[in-house]
Amino acid sequence: MPKPSHRILYNQDCTNLFMVTKEPITPEHVDRMVDEVADGGADVFLANPQSQRCCYPSRVWQTFWDGYTQGDVAFLGVPDVDGNGHARRIHLLNQMKRLAGQCDYLERTLSRCRKRGIVPGVSVRMNDIHDGNHLESHMHTDFYKNNPQYRLPGVPASPAHCPFDYEHREVREYFLLLIRELAEKYDTELVELDFTRSAEYFRRDGRMEEHCRTLTGFIGEVRKLFDATGRKIDLIVRIASTPAKAKALGLDVKMLAENGLIDGVTPSQYLQSAWEMPIKRFRRLVGEEVAIYPACDAIRAVEGYPGEFISEDREMLRGFAAGYLALGADGINIFNFFCAREWGDPAKQPDFDAFHEMQDLQSLRRLPRRHLVTAPARVANAFECDLPHQTPTVLAHGQSRGFKILACDGTPQLKAELLVAVEGTDDCKDIWAYLNDTPLGSAEEMMPISDTPSCTALFYVPNNAVQDGWNEVVVRAENSTVTIHGLEICFSEEIS
């Protein structure tokens, strides 16, 4: 079978629409949710139907509103610290219950996808553990609460964070119930199994190969279930950022591909974009018939700096897509894009129109864009699936360090620059840089970064110095000990 030809897959979580809709929710709100993604230019809409509970009227899993009464203080299990959090959660449940009295959220979403000519898909979270530290939370189902023997003991960074243990057949059957309902009852063409939200599935007991056989067998059952529907349903797995990390967690992509079980893979970090995932290593393992869709998460957080929402920055979105397409990815999988709307500046909105631009590498070469390095994660259990980060790093005076940046070259009409976020000096002569085979010399300018003790060192780059794929940047501290917090290659329009 030919691999999927999609370029932009968009993941919509199970709560955002209900959280951000302030007026009483109606089926038309669901339509508009799909419309803005279709208008933006995405190929696939992946509707996430659940976390621990379902946001649609499932017959096999508990819904969010099952057992809930208005004002239930156990919902999400945490105190109302900011004066608004608990009210938001009550609003969420009331909106879900209100919409369920008017339509089936999932059916309406997928039907609207059909009308708008966008592929209807579903993304199933295979071990979501929101509120894992609060057993009394309404988020947890009866199956979870009543069966502590089916839970993992927790991870070192978060010992109370106890998702399901997939070694138990009962756990796998529990998820198969949900997947069977989604495949048989709903008009979906693509299902993503999201194994990174969250990423723990087995105990750390050294039986990695056995764990891989268990999950391969489970995914084989999912594939048989899809085939039995008589419809073609593509199967994509969202996995850790490198093949080795994925395998350590129980997902052997080579085995999955060789057994013909998957149509695509989405390498991913946990809640933060990864800019250096090894697409060519994935390609060697899965072959040419399996599509590769690197995951772009909405958040970029650099320690000591204000967080950025990638979904508000078209140049970052272009850079993310351009680098991975240049490396051979088949498309981009968009995750948490809507977070800027829920938690960001009310004056800003996610840039859905960028999806049109992110599909074509040759068009991206002509557009202003930013290519970054991965920043360290700020979440406790990210080590399960995240890349090793390149920053921050300390350079003593006279020391140099190499960094790799994934990028693609640009047209002569664009101006190229290297930006280095540095703490410890504001003197241009203290920071020297090299890009691939081109020495850039000392920084041209040191620009203070507001509300931080750092500066951005600016280097002008000959346009032809940037190459498709991996670029090596070497930074040297000339006279001072400095800390490098971040790097990026930027293309901007030449000022005439």
C-alpha positions in Angstrom: 0.0 0.0 0.0 1.3 3.5 -0.8 2.2 5.7 2.2 -0.1 8.6 3.1 0.5 11.7 1.1 -0.6 14.2 3.8 1.6 17.3 4.5 0.0 19.0 7.6 -1.8 16.9 10.3 -3.6 19.0 13.0 -4.2 17.6 16.5 -7.2 19.1 18.4 -7.3 18.0 22.1 -10.4 16.9 23.9 -10.9 20.0 26.1 -9.8 23.2 24.3 -13.1 23.9 22.4 -15.1 23.5 25.6 -12.7 25.6 27.7 -12.4 28.6 25.3 -16.1 28.8 24.3 -17.5 31.3 26.7 -21.1 31.4 25.6 -23.3 28.3 25.8 -21.8 25.9 23.3 -23.7 24.7 20.2 -22.9 22.3 17.3 -22.0 25.4 15.2 -19.0 25.9 17.5 -17.7 22.5 16.5 -18.1 23.4 12.8 -16.1 26.6 13.3 -13.4 24.6 15.1 -12.9 22.5 12.0 -13.3 25.3 9.6 -10.4 27.4 10.8 -8.1 24.4 10.4 -9.4 23.6 6.9 -9.2 27.2 5.9 -5.6 27.4 7.2 -4.6 24.6 4.8 -4.2 21.4 6.9 -4.7 18.0 5.2 -5.8 16.0 8.3 -7.9 17.0 11.3 -7.0 14.6 14.2 -9.8 14.9 16.8 -8.6 13.7 20.2 -11.6 12.1 21.9 -10.3 11.5 25.4 -7.7 11.9 28.1 -8.6 9.5 30.9 -12.3 10.1 30.1 -14.1 10.8 26.8 -15.4 14.1 25.6 -18.0 12.4 23.3 -20.9 10.1 24.4 -18.9 6.8 24.5 -20.6 3.6 25.2 -17.5 1.8 26.4 -15.5 4.4 28.4 -16.7 6.9 31.0 -17.3 10.4 29.8 -16.0 13.6 31.5 -19.5 14.4 32.7 -20.3 10.9 34.0 -20.9 11.0 37.7 -20.3 14.8 37.8 -22.6 17.2 39.6 -22.2 20.9 39.3 -19.7 22.3 41.7 -18.0 18.9 42.2 -14.8 20.0 44.0 -13.0 16.8 43.2 -12.7 17.7 39.5 -9.0 17.8 38.7 -8.2 17.3 42.4 -6.3 20.5 42.9 -7.2 23.7 44.9 -8.4 26.8 43.1 -5.0 28.6 43.6 -5.5 31.5 41.2 -9.1 32.2 41.8 -10.1 31.1 38.3 -8.8 27.5 37.8 -11.7 25.7 39.4 -14.2 27.9 37.7 -12.7 27.1 34.3 -12.9 23.4 35.1 -16.5 23.6 36.1 -17.2 25.6 32.9 -15.5 22.9 30.9 -17.6 20.0 32.2 -20.8 22.0 32.0 -20.1 22.8 28.3 -19.4 19.2 27.5 -22.6 18.1 29.1 -24.5 20.9 27.3 -23.1 19.9 23.9 -23.8 16.1 24.5 -27.5 17.1 24.8 -27.4 18.5 21.3 -25.1 16.3 19.3 -22.2 13.7 19.4 -19.1 15.9 19.5 -16.9 13.4 17.6 -19.5 12.6 15.0 -20.1 16.3 14.3 -16.3 17.0 14.0 -15.7 14.2 11.6 -18.8 15.0 9.5 -17.6 18.6 9.2 -14.2 17.4 8.1 -15.9 15.6 5.2 -17.9 18.7 4.2 -14.7 20.8 4.2 -12.6 18.3 2.3 -10.2 17.6 5.1 -9.3 14.1 6.1 -11.3 13.0 9.2 -8.9 11.5 11.8 -8.8 10.5 15.5 -5.8 10.7 17.9 -6.0 8.3 20.8 -3.9 9.1 23.9 -2.6 5.8 25.0 -1.7 6.6 28.6 -2.8 10.1 29.5 -2.3 10.8 33.1 -3.5 14.3 33.7 -3.8 14.8 37.5 -1.7 11.8 38.1 -0.7 13.2 41.6 -4.3 13.5 42.7 -6.0 10.1 43.0 -9.3 11.7 44.1 -9.6 13.7 40.9 -12.7 13.4 38.8 -10.4 13.0 35.8 -9.6 9.4 36.8 -12.1 6.6 35.8 -13.5 3.9 38.0 -11.3 1.4 36.1 -8.2 3.3 37.1 -9.2 4.0 40.7 -10.5 0.5 41.4 -7.4 -1.3 39.9 -4.2 -0.1 41.5 -2.6 -3.4 40.4 -2.7 -2.2 36.8 -0.7 1.0 37.5 3.0 1.6 37.1 4.9 2.6 40.3 5.8 6.0 39.1 9.0 7.4 37.6 12.0 8.9 39.5 11.2 12.5 38.5 7.6 12.1 39.5 7.0 9.2 41.9 3.3 9.8 42.3 2.8 9.9 38.5 1.3 6.4 37.9 -0.1 5.6 34.5 -1.3 2.2 33.3 1.1 -0.7 33.0 0.7 -2.2 29.5 2.1 -5.6 30.6 -1.4 -6.4 31.9 -3.7 -7.8 29.3 -6.6 -6.1 31.0 -5.1 -2.7 30.3 -4.6 -3.5 26.6 -8.2 -4.8 26.3 -9.4 -1.6 28.0 -7.9 0.5 25.3 -8.9 -1.9 22.5 -12.5 -1.3 23.6 -12.2 2.4 22.9 -10.3 2.0 19.6 -12.9 -0.6 18.4 -15.7 1.8 19.1 -13.9 4.7 17.3 -13.2 2.5 14.2 -16.5 0.8 13.9 -18.9 3.6 14.9 -17.2 6.7 13.5 -16.3 7.8 10.0 -12.5 8.1 10.3 -9.8 7.6 7.7 -6.8 7.8 10.0 -6.1 6.9 13.6 -3.1 8.1 15.5 -2.0 6.2 18.6 -0.4 8.8 20.7 2.3 7.1 22.8 3.9 10.3 24.1 1.0 11.8 26.1 2.3 10.3 28.5 5.3 8.1 27.6 5.6 5.4 30.3 4.1 1.9 29.5 6.2 -0.6 31.3 8.4 -1.0 34.4 12.1 -0.4 34.1 13.0 -4.0 34.6 15.5 -4.6 31.7 13.0 -6.6 29.6 12.9 -4.1 26.7 12.7 -6.7 23.9 9.7 -8.4 25.6 8.0 -5.0 26.1 8.5 -4.3 22.4 6.9 -7.6 21.4 4.0 -6.8 23.7 3.3 -3.4 22.1 3.9 -4.8 18.6 1.3 -7.5 19.3 -1.1 -4.8 20.6 -0.7 -2.6 17.6 -1.1 -5.7 15.4 -4.5 -6.3 17.1 -5.4 -2.7 16.3 -4.5 -3.2 12.7 -6.7 -6.4 12.5 -9.5 -4.4 14.0 -9.2 -1.7 11.3 -9.0 -4.3 8.5 -12.1 -6.0 9.8 -14.1 -2.8 9.2 -13.7 -3.2 5.5 -12.5 0.4 5.2 -9.0 1.7 4.7 -7.9 3.3 8.0 -4.4 4.6 8.1 -2.5 3.9 11.4 0.1 6.4 12.7 2.0 6.1 15.9 3.3 9.1 17.8 6.5 8.1 19.6 9.6 9.4 21.3 12.0 11.7 19.5 14.7 9.1 18.6 14.4 5.4 17.6 16.4 4.4 20.6 14.2 6.3 23.1 11.1 4.9 21.4 12.4 1.3 21.6 13.4 1.8 25.3 9.8 2.6 26.0 8.5 -0.4 24.1 8.0 0.8 20.5 10.3 -0.8 18.0 9.6 1.1 14.8 11.6 -1.2 12.6 9.6 -4.2 13.8 6.3 -2.3 13.4 7.2 -1.3 9.8 8.5 -4.8 8.8 5.3 -6.3 10.0 3.3 -3.9 7.9 1.4 -2.6 10.9 1.9 1.2 10.5 1.4 3.8 7.8 3.3 6.6 9.5 5.3 7.7 12.6 5.3 11.0 14.4 8.6 11.5 16.3 7.9 13.8 19.2 9.0 15.4 22.4 6.9 15.8 25.5 5.1 19.2 25.3 7.9 21.1 23.6 9.1 21.2 20.0 12.2 19.3 19.0 14.3 20.9 16.3 16.9 18.1 15.7 15.0 14.8 15.5 17.0 12.2 13.4 14.6 11.8 10.5 17.1 9.9 8.4 17.7 7.3 11.1 13.9 6.8 11.3 13.8 6.5 7.5 16.5 3.8 7.5 14.4 1.8 10.0 10.9 2.2 8.6 11.7 2.3 4.8 10.1 4.4 2.1 6.5 3.1 2.5 6.0 4.6 6.0 5.4 8.4 6.2 7.3 10.4 8.8 5.7 13.4 10.4 7.8 15.3 13.0 5.7 16.8 15.7 5.6 20.6 16.2 4.4 21.5 19.7 3.1 24.9 20.5 5.5 25.8 23.2 9.2 26.8 23.1 10.5 27.5 26.6 14.1 28.6 27.2 15.1 28.6 30.8 15.4 32.2 32.1 13.4 33.7 29.1 9.7 34.3 28.5 8.1 31.3 26.8 7.1 31.6 23.2 4.1 30.1 21.5 5.3 28.8 18.1 1.7 29.0 16.8 1.9 32.8 17.1 5.1 33.1 15.2 4.8 32.4 11.5 8.6 32.6 10.9 9.2 29.9 13.6 6.5 27.7 12.0 8.1 28.1 8.5 11.5 27.3 9.9 10.4 24.2 11.7 8.7 22.8 8.5 11.5 23.9 6.2 14.2 22.2 8.1 12.4 18.8 8.4 11.1 18.8 4.8 14.7 19.5 3.7 15.8 16.5 5.7 13.2 14.2 4.0 10.1 14.3 6.3 6.8 13.7 4.5 5.0 16.4 6.4 4.4 18.0 9.9 2.2 16.9 12.7 0.9 19.9 14.7 0.2 19.5 18.4 -1.1 21.9 21.0 -1.4 24.7 18.4 -4.4 26.2 20.2 -2.6 26.6 23.5 -1.8 30.2 22.7 -5.6 30.9 22.6 -6.2 29.2 26.0 -3.2 30.5 27.9 -1.4 33.2 25.9 -1.9 36.9 25.2 -5.6 37.6 24.5 -4.5 40.1 21.8 -2.8 37.3 19.8 -4.2 34.4 18.0 -2.7 31.1 16.6 -1.6 31.6 13.0 -3.7 29.0 11.2 -3.0 30.5 7.8 0.6 29.4 8.1 -0.4 25.8 7.3 -0.6 26.8 3.6 3.0 27.9 3.6 4.3 24.9 5.6 3.5 22.4 2.9 6.0 23.3 0.2 9.8 23.4 0.7 10.5 25.4 -2.4 8.1 28.1 -1.4 9.6 28.1 2.1 13.0 28.8 0.8 11.8 32.2 -0.4 10.1 33.2 2.9 11.5 34.8 6.1 11.9 32.1 8.8 13.7 31.0 12.0 15.6 27.8 12.6 16.3 27.1 16.2 18.0 24.6 18.5 16.0 22.5 21.0 15.7 24.1 24.5 15.7 22.0 27.7 12.2 20.9 28.8 10.5 22.3 31.9 8.4 19.3 32.7 9.3 16.5 35.1 8.9 13.4 33.0 10.1 14.8 29.7 13.3 12.7 29.9 11.3 9.7 28.8 11.1 10.8 25.2 13.0 14.1 24.7 16.2 14.8 22.8 19.4 15.7 24.8 19.4 19.5 24.7 22.3 21.6 23.4 21.8 24.5 25.7 22.5 26.0 28.1 26.2 25.4 28.0 29.0 27.3 29.7 32.2 28.3 27.8 35.3 29.4 29.7 37.3 32.1 28.0 39.1 30.6 25.0 36.8 27.6 24.8 34.6 26.7 21.9 31.6 24.5 21.4 29.9 23.1 18.3 26.1 23.1 17.9 23.9 21.6 15.1 21.0 23.5 13.6 18.6 21.9 11.1 17.8 24.4 8.3 17.6 24.9 4.6 19.2 27.5 2.3 17.4 30.6 1.1 17.1 32.7 -2.1 19.5 35.6 -2.7 16.6 38.0 -1.8 16.8 36.9 1.8 19.3 38.2 4.4 20.7 35.5 6.7 21.8 36.0 10.3 23.0 33.9 13.2 21.7 34.9 16.6 23.3 33.6 19.8 21.6 34.2 23.2 24.6 34.7 25.6 24.9 35.6 29.3 28.2 36.9 30.8 29.3 39.6 28.4 27.9 42.5 26.3 31.1 43.0 24.3 31.0 42.0 20.6 34.6 41.0 20.7 34.0 38.4 23.4 32.0 36.1 21.1 33.2 34.6 17.8 31.3 32.2 15.6 31.7 29.9 12.5 29.0 28.4 10.4 29.9 25.2 8.5 33.1 26.2 6.5 32.6 30.0 6.9 34.2 32.0 9.7 31.9 34.8 10.8 34.3 36.6 13.1 33.2 38.5 16.2 29.6 39.6 16.8 28.4 42.6 14.9 26.1 43.7 17.6 25.1 42.8 21.2 21.4 43.4 21.8 20.0 43.3 25.4 17.2 40.8 26.0 14.5 42.5 28.1 14.0 41.3 31.7 17.0 39.0 31.5 20.8 39.4 32.2 21.5 38.2 28.7 22.2 39.6 25.2 21.7 38.4 21.7 24.9 38.3 19.7 24.2 39.1 16.1 26.4 37.7 13.2 25.9 38.4 9.5 25.9 35.2 7.4 26.7 34.9 3.7 23.5 33.5 2.2 25.2 30.5 0.6 26.8 29.5 3.9 23.6 27.8 5.1 23.0 24.4 3.7 20.0 22.0 3.5 19.9 19.7 6.5 22.4 19.8 9.3 24.4 23.0 9.8 27.3 23.2 12.3 27.7 26.4 14.3 30.9 26.8 16.4 30.8 29.5 19.1 34.0 30.6 20.9 34.2 32.6 24.1 37.1 35.0 23.5 37.8 36.8 26.8 35.1 35.9 29.3 33.3 32.9 30.7 29.8 32.9 29.1 26.6 30.8 29.1 25.0 30.1 25.8 21.2 29.9 26.2 20.0 29.5 22.6 20.9 29.8 18.9 19.0 30.3 15.7 19.6 30.9 12.0 17.2 33.6 10.7 16.3 34.5 7.2 14.6 37.9 6.7 13.7 40.1 3.8 16.6 42.2 2.5 16.0 45.9 3.2 16.6 47.8 -0.1 
